[in-house]
Amino acid sequence: MALRLTLLASSRSSSVLDVRFGDSRSLDAAGWHEVQAAGPKLSHLAAAELRYCSPSVRCRETAHSLGLAPLAQPALRDCDMGRWNGYTLREVAAREPQAVQGWLADPRSAPHGGESMVNFIQRIGGWLDTRPANDGSWMVAVTEPAVMRAAVCYVLKAPPQAYWHIDAQPLAVVTLSGRAGEWSLSLES
């Protein structure tokens, strides 16, 4: 048997048009409603032996709302966007259009002074690969949607550009199984 890790994307803290880099706001009204409505469907996650979450407010609130009592993991924080933190993509693109184009085109670039996409994916993969290798154990982590996307890239050994083609909606669930360097992905229904 292999280790099983279920990733749950946090509920929302803003509308799609107001998503900000490094956003650590509390869940908004729609986010609270979504997590309460999904509670019965996600209640089985509380049976996991280990429960983690990204350190952001919205991830902690999502996890606590589901009764998970998670341990916050600094390694599961969102991508460090440097001086772009707190701004929307639209705001940054209006101020620094060439920097945004370069960032979207080259996963090794970090024009914002933070973390490149390659480094972000490697950080998340490093966290995955250091999970305790107890065969048959099950862990749950409530993460930022970006963390879920990075994990999927890492597990599938996809090129970093694939990150932009993965959509992690609020409360999306994906389960990974395996051990360091040998992961498989299962899609939940």
Backbone torsions as a table, in degrees:
resi	resn	phi	psi	omega
1	MET	NA	155.4	-179.3
2	ALA	-116.3	165.8	173.7
3	LEU	-66.8	142.6	177.5
4	ARG	-121.2	128.5	179.5
5	LEU	-128.5	117.7	177.3
6	THR	-98.8	125.1	175.8
7	LEU	-101.5	133.1	177.5
8	LEU	-122.3	122.7	176.6
9	ALA	-71.7	138.9	-179.9
10	SER	-60.8	162.5	172.1
11	SER	-74.9	174.2	-171.9
12	ARG	-85.1	150.6	175.5
13	SER	-116.9	-0.6	179.2
14	SER	-166.1	168.7	175.4
15	SER	-70.6	161.9	-179.6
16	VAL	-56.3	-37.9	-178.5
17	LEU	-73.7	-13.5	-178.1
18	ASP	-112.2	16.6	178.2
19	VAL	-67.4	127.9	-176.5
20	ARG	-115.8	146.3	174.9
21	PHE	-62.8	135.0	178.1
22	GLY	65.4	29.1	-175.9
23	ASP	-70.1	119.1	178.7
24	SER	-119.4	29.9	178.2
25	ARG	-73.6	159.2	175.4
26	SER	-67.1	162.2	174.7
27	LEU	-57.6	141.0	174.6
28	ASP	-86.6	179.9	-176.7
29	ALA	-58.2	-41.7	179.1
30	ALA	-65.0	-38.5	178.7
31	GLY	-64.1	-44.6	177.3
32	TRP	-61.3	-43.5	179.9
33	HIS	-61.8	-44.9	-179.5
34	GLU	-60.2	-46.1	-176.5
35	VAL	-69.9	-34.9	177.1
36	GLN	-68.4	-40.3	179.4
37	ALA	-67.5	-35.1	-178.4
38	ALA	-84.1	-10.7	-176.6
39	GLY	-47.5	-52.0	-178.9
40	PRO	-60.4	-38.4	-179.6
41	LYS	-69.5	-30.1	-176.2
42	LEU	-101.0	2.1	-175.0
43	SER	-60.6	-26.6	179.8
44	HIS	-63.7	-19.7	-178.9
45	LEU	-64.4	-24.4	180.0
46	ALA	-66.9	-13.2	179.3
47	ALA	-81.9	-6.3	-179.7
48	ALA	-63.4	143.8	-179.2
49	GLU	-66.1	-39.2	178.5
50	LEU	-125.1	138.1	-178.2
51	ARG	-130.0	123.9	-177.7
52	TYR	-121.6	168.5	170.1
53	CYS	-154.8	158.0	169.7
54	SER	-65.2	154.6	-175.2
55	PRO	-76.4	-4.3	-177.6
56	SER	-67.5	157.5	179.7
57	VAL	-58.8	-45.8	-175.9
58	ARG	-65.6	-34.6	177.6
59	CYS	-69.5	-43.2	178.4
60	ARG	-63.7	-42.7	179.4
61	GLU	-64.7	-41.3	177.7
62	THR	-60.4	-48.5	-178.5
63	ALA	-62.7	-46.6	-179.1
64	HIS	-65.5	-35.6	178.0
65	SER	-62.5	-28.2	179.5
66	LEU	-92.7	4.2	178.3
67	GLY	73.3	27.7	-175.1
68	LEU	-85.5	-22.3	-177.4
69	ALA	45.4	63.5	-173.0
70	PRO	-82.5	162.9	171.8
71	LEU	-99.4	120.1	179.9
72	ALA	-68.4	134.3	-178.7
73	GLN	-115.7	109.7	179.0
74	PRO	-55.0	-32.5	-179.7
75	ALA	-66.3	-17.6	-179.9
76	LEU	-93.8	13.6	178.1
77	ARG	-67.3	160.0	178.1
78	ASP	-62.1	167.0	177.3
79	CYS	-60.6	134.4	178.2
80	ASP	-75.0	112.3	-176.5
81	MET	-100.7	17.3	173.3
82	GLY	52.8	-129.1	-175.9
83	ARG	-71.1	-8.7	177.3
84	TRP	-84.1	-11.9	179.4
85	ASN	-53.7	135.6	178.4
86	GLY	91.9	-8.4	-179.0
87	TYR	-110.4	155.4	173.9
88	THR	-83.2	161.9	176.5
89	LEU	-58.7	-40.4	179.8
90	ARG	-60.7	-43.4	179.3
91	GLU	-64.1	-43.4	-179.5
92	VAL	-68.0	-41.9	-179.9
93	ALA	-62.8	-32.2	177.5
94	ALA	-69.4	-33.9	-178.5
95	ARG	-87.8	-37.5	-173.7
96	GLU	-134.5	63.7	-174.1
97	PRO	-60.0	-39.8	-179.3
98	GLN	-69.3	-37.3	178.5
99	ALA	-64.3	-42.0	179.1
100	VAL	-65.0	-43.8	178.5
101	GLN	-60.5	-42.4	178.5
102	GLY	-64.7	-41.3	179.1
103	TRP	-63.3	-43.0	-179.9
104	LEU	-70.0	-30.6	-177.3
105	ALA	-85.3	-31.8	-174.3
106	ASP	-121.5	106.1	-176.9
107	PRO	-67.5	-7.6	177.4
108	ARG	-92.8	-7.9	-176.7
109	SER	-86.2	153.1	176.9
110	ALA	-145.3	66.2	-176.5
111	PRO	-64.8	-14.8	180.0
112	HIS	-83.3	-8.3	-179.5
113	GLY	86.1	7.1	179.5
114	GLY	-104.4	-130.0	-173.5
115	GLU	-101.2	136.1	174.7
116	SER	-74.0	162.5	178.5
117	MET	-62.8	-38.9	178.2
118	VAL	-61.0	-46.0	179.9
119	ASN	-65.7	-38.1	177.9
120	PHE	-61.5	-49.1	-179.7
121	ILE	-62.1	-40.6	178.4
122	GLN	-65.5	-38.5	178.1
123	ARG	-61.9	-45.9	179.9
124	ILE	-65.8	-41.6	177.0
125	GLY	-62.5	-38.3	176.9
126	GLY	-62.2	-39.3	177.2
127	TRP	-64.6	-45.3	179.0
128	LEU	-57.4	-46.6	-174.8
129	ASP	-71.2	-10.7	178.8
130	THR	-106.3	12.6	175.2
131	ARG	-69.0	147.4	179.0
132	PRO	-56.4	133.5	-174.7
133	ALA	-92.8	47.6	176.5
134	ASN	-80.0	112.3	-178.7
135	ASP	-56.0	133.3	176.4
136	GLY	83.5	-4.1	-179.8
137	SER	-77.8	157.0	-177.5
138	TRP	-127.4	130.8	178.0
139	MET	-124.5	153.4	175.8
140	VAL	-127.3	141.5	174.8
141	ALA	-136.6	123.1	173.2
142	VAL	-89.1	118.5	-172.2
143	THR	-127.7	168.9	169.3
144	GLU	-65.3	147.5	175.0
145	PRO	-54.3	-36.5	179.7
146	ALA	-63.4	-37.0	178.7
147	VAL	-65.6	-41.6	178.2
148	MET	-61.4	-43.9	179.4
149	ARG	-62.1	-43.3	179.3
150	ALA	-64.0	-40.9	179.2
151	ALA	-62.6	-42.1	178.9
152	VAL	-62.5	-44.0	176.8
153	CYS	-58.0	-45.8	-177.4
154	TYR	-64.4	-48.7	-176.7
155	VAL	-62.5	-40.6	-178.6
156	LEU	-83.8	-2.9	-177.0
157	LYS	54.1	38.3	-179.9
158	ALA	-81.3	153.8	175.8
159	PRO	-63.3	150.0	-177.0
160	PRO	-55.7	-28.2	178.8
161	GLN	-63.5	-20.6	178.4
162	ALA	-64.2	-24.2	178.9
163	TYR	-49.8	-41.4	-176.4
164	TRP	-71.3	-9.8	-178.1
165	HIS	-107.9	12.0	178.0
166	ILE	-110.7	125.7	-179.1
167	ASP	-109.8	117.0	178.4
168	ALA	-111.4	98.7	179.0
169	GLN	-73.0	160.3	175.6
170	PRO	-54.7	134.2	178.5
171	LEU	67.6	17.9	173.0
172	ALA	-65.9	148.4	-178.1
173	VAL	-127.5	135.4	172.6
174	VAL	-141.4	141.9	179.2
175	THR	-115.6	132.6	177.9
176	LEU	-110.3	143.3	175.9
177	SER	-137.9	148.5	179.4
178	GLY	140.3	-144.2	178.9
179	ARG	-155.9	178.8	-174.5
180	ALA	-44.2	120.6	176.7
181	GLY	75.8	-4.7	-177.9
182	GLU	-133.1	75.2	-175.9
183	TRP	-109.2	151.5	171.9
184	SER	-125.5	158.2	-177.7
185	LEU	-119.0	135.2	175.4
186	SER	-121.6	131.1	177.4
187	LEU	-89.4	136.2	-178.9
188	GLU	-91.8	155.5	175.4
189	SER	-106.3	NA	NA
